[in-house]
Each structure stands twice: as structure tokens, then as C-alpha cells.
Amino acid sequence: MTGKIAGPLIGLGLPATALLVAMPLLADTPVRVFGIPLLFFWIFLWIPLTSLCLGTSWFLFDRHRPDPDHDTPPAPSPGLAATAGTATSAVGRDH
């Protein structure tokens, strides 16, 4: 499985499937865990587990992917030096 498919499956597909498949199965169960109905316990359990799945997906598949917004610094504008000097002198004159 490639990272393009496995990452979203682990990060989003697994938690969604665990919740959507389990809800109808656990809805009528009289079992309680720590005094909480099993369905609510299952839903609350998947809140941190979803974060764990998203973190695992990022760690395994996206961590080494280059970020185009942060890897290359922007090129300086040719008119930036002249504008910056003018703005500084204008501020200095006003005050």
C-alpha cells in the first residue's frame, strides 16, 4: 500500500469505521464500563485513539514530505530596499 492510500486509511478511515460500524452493534448492549454504557465508552475511547491514528499516519507517511511553504525562502523583491528606506525616513520625519 502506498502512502497516498495508507495515510488517510489509518488516520481517518480506521476511526470512522470503528465508530460507524460499532454504533449499531453496541446501541442496545446493556454492558457498562465504569458505570458508563458501552456505546458511550467506545465513542469516548476513540477520541484519543483518533489522535493516535492521525499521529501514526503523519509519522509513517507524511513526516519526510517536503513542505513547499517552509523549505525555500522567498526571493527578495527588487523594489523592497527602496521602499523600506522611504518608509523608515517617512516614519522618522513624522515623529
Secondary structure, 3 states (H helix, E strand, C coil): CCHHHHHHHHHHHHHHHHHHHHHHHHCCCCCEECCEEHHHHHHHHHHHHHHHHHHHHHHHHHCCCCCHHHHCCCCCCCCHHHHHHHHHHHHHHHC
